Amino acid sequence: MTIKWGSGMEKSRQKILCLCQGGNCRSVHLAYLLKYRYGADALACGWEGNSAVTMIMLCNWADIIIVVQEAMKEKVIEDCRHKVSVFDVGVDRFFNPNVELLTLFDNMIQHNIHSVEGEGVKGAVCQKSLNQQM
């Protein structure tokens, strides 16, 4: 995964979809850090409460998709799984706001900042169309 960091004001900020089960805690904490500490254009999302059409739209929008458990990779539409990174913090045992969760994600982000090189998958579009899911 390659994340391009900025001040948060650039038009070219990377679009990152943060995916958990309900979209209320883990993905929200991760998106918060990515957006306000690291300058990414990040959205929180839960796979459980969104339609297939919404998931396709969000996956196509994203340059990077971060799931918060390994098993959640299968919740991303198949054509977009090449965009997936896993920041596994385990099952949802957290409450809002949660300092432990923010620290876990911040450490994972820091690890990925220093361990990646080159360009990300910016602009990659999943091939599955909305019509195929309707």
C-alpha positions as CSV (number, residue, x, y, z in Angstrom):
1,M,0.0,0.0,0.0
2,T,1.3,3.4,-0.8
3,I,-0.3,6.4,0.9
4,K,0.5,9.9,-0.3
5,W,0.3,12.3,2.6
6,G,-0.5,15.9,2.4
7,S,-1.8,18.9,4.4
8,G,-5.4,17.9,3.8
9,M,-6.0,20.8,1.5
10,E,-4.6,19.5,-1.8
11,K,-7.0,18.4,-4.5
12,S,-4.9,15.3,-5.1
13,R,-5.3,13.8,-1.6
14,Q,-5.6,10.1,-1.7
15,K,-9.1,8.7,-1.2
16,I,-9.1,6.0,1.5
17,L,-12.2,3.9,2.4
18,C,-12.0,2.5,5.9
19,L,-14.2,-0.6,6.3
20,C,-15.5,-2.4,9.3
21,Q,-18.7,-4.3,10.2
22,G,-21.0,-1.5,11.3
23,G,-19.2,1.6,10.3
24,N,-19.6,3.2,13.8
25,C,-16.3,2.7,15.7
26,R,-13.2,1.1,14.2
27,S,-13.6,2.6,10.7
28,V,-14.5,5.9,12.2
29,H,-11.4,6.1,14.4
30,L,-9.2,5.1,11.4
31,A,-10.8,7.6,9.0
32,Y,-10.4,10.3,11.7
33,L,-6.7,9.7,12.0
34,L,-6.1,9.5,8.2
35,K,-8.1,12.7,7.6
36,Y,-7.1,14.9,10.4
37,R,-3.6,13.8,11.3
38,Y,-2.4,12.6,8.0
39,G,-4.3,14.7,5.4
40,A,-6.0,11.9,3.5
41,D,-9.5,12.1,2.1
42,A,-10.9,9.2,4.2
43,L,-14.4,7.9,4.7
44,A,-15.7,5.4,7.3
45,C,-18.0,2.7,6.1
46,G,-19.6,-0.5,7.4
47,W,-20.2,-3.5,5.1
48,E,-23.2,-4.6,7.1
49,G,-25.5,-1.6,6.6
50,N,-24.8,-0.7,3.0
51,S,-26.3,-2.0,-0.2
52,A,-24.2,-3.7,-2.8
53,V,-24.7,-0.7,-5.1
54,T,-23.3,1.6,-2.3
55,M,-20.3,-0.7,-1.7
56,I,-19.5,-0.7,-5.4
57,M,-19.7,3.1,-5.6
58,L,-17.5,3.5,-2.5
59,C,-14.9,0.9,-3.6
60,N,-14.7,2.5,-7.1
61,W,-14.2,5.9,-5.4
62,A,-11.4,4.7,-3.2
63,D,-7.7,4.6,-4.1
64,I,-7.0,2.5,-1.1
65,I,-9.4,0.3,1.0
66,I,-8.4,-0.5,4.5
67,V,-10.3,-3.3,6.3
68,V,-10.0,-3.7,10.1
69,Q,-10.0,-7.5,10.1
70,E,-8.4,-10.0,7.7
71,A,-11.8,-11.7,7.2
72,M,-13.4,-8.5,6.0
73,K,-11.4,-8.6,2.7
74,E,-14.1,-10.8,1.3
75,K,-16.7,-8.0,1.9
76,V,-14.9,-5.9,-0.7
77,I,-16.2,-6.5,-4.2
78,E,-13.8,-8.9,-6.0
79,D,-12.7,-6.5,-8.7
80,C,-11.5,-4.0,-6.0
81,R,-9.6,-6.4,-3.7
82,H,-6.3,-5.3,-5.2
83,K,-6.8,-2.0,-3.4
84,V,-7.2,-3.7,0.1
85,S,-4.8,-3.4,3.0
86,V,-5.5,-4.9,6.4
87,F,-5.1,-3.0,9.6
88,D,-6.3,-5.9,11.9
89,V,-7.3,-4.7,15.3
90,G,-9.6,-7.7,16.0
91,V,-13.2,-7.8,16.8
92,D,-15.0,-4.7,17.9
93,R,-14.4,-4.3,21.6
94,F,-14.0,-0.5,21.5
95,F,-16.2,2.4,22.4
96,N,-16.3,5.9,21.1
97,P,-13.9,7.6,21.5
98,N,-11.2,5.1,22.3
99,V,-7.6,6.0,22.9
100,E,-6.4,2.4,22.6
101,L,-7.9,2.1,19.2
102,L,-6.5,5.5,18.0
103,T,-3.0,4.4,19.2
104,L,-3.3,1.0,17.5
105,F,-4.3,2.6,14.2
106,D,-1.7,5.4,14.5
107,N,1.0,2.8,14.9
108,M,-0.2,0.9,11.9
109,I,-0.3,4.1,9.8
110,Q,3.2,5.0,10.9
111,H,4.4,1.5,10.0
112,N,2.9,1.9,6.5
113,I,4.3,5.3,5.9
114,H,7.8,4.0,6.4
115,S,7.4,0.7,4.6
116,V,6.0,1.7,1.2
117,E,7.5,3.2,-1.9
118,G,6.2,4.4,-5.2
119,E,2.7,5.3,-6.4
120,G,-0.5,3.8,-5.1
121,V,-3.4,2.6,-7.2
122,K,-4.9,6.1,-7.6
123,G,-7.4,6.1,-10.4
124,A,-7.8,2.4,-10.5
125,V,-11.5,1.6,-11.2
126,C,-13.1,-1.7,-10.4
127,Q,-14.6,-3.4,-13.5
128,K,-17.8,-4.5,-12.0
129,S,-20.6,-2.1,-12.9
130,L,-23.5,-1.0,-10.9
131,N,-25.8,-2.7,-13.3
132,Q,-24.3,-6.1,-12.5
133,Q,-25.4,-5.7,-8.9
134,M,-28.9,-4.4,-9.5
